[in-house]
Amino acid sequence: MAELFRTAEGEKLAYRTYIQTVRQKNNVTLTTLQIMANGLHLSFAALLAGGKKVPEWAHRLDDNAIRKRLAHIIDFERQRRTLHRYEMAELIGVAEATFTKLERASGNISVDTIAAIAKALKLDPATFLFSEKIPPGGAGT
């Protein structure tokens, strides 16, 4: 089954990652979810929604778009709260180096980290995925 999950560049999801994901034993990343969605010929949103209806625009989101949305939201919240970067990193519970990656929409962020950020900011994690209403100027649809 893991062989099914290949990217266009020929990369594939490691069998170990696939097994740990199925058994819910690992911290699933956006990249892993994107590989799975591609392999199943689903949009990222359809994979995460689990059969629930999602807005049409959400089907155009991929892992990079979600990283950009997350970067915009944490930057907006940091400025709104007038926090320094190190203070925002502390608030959301990540190292400063990780915060820098989040802010630049780079790196392979985990779903657990997104959930933790949402909780720290008192936001619904779906904000990063399915909400058109993200702060002004955001990476959107």
Salt bridges, closest charged atoms under 4 A:
GLU3 OE2 - ARG6 NH2 2.14
GLU3 OE1 - LYS12 NZ 3.45
ASP63 OD2 - ARG67 NH1 3.20
ASP75 OD1 - ARG78 NH2 3.45
GLU77 OE1 - ARG80 NH2 2.82
GLU77 OE1 - ARG81 NE 3.02
GLU103 OE2 - ARG78 NE 3.87
GLU103 OE2 - ARG85 NE 2.76
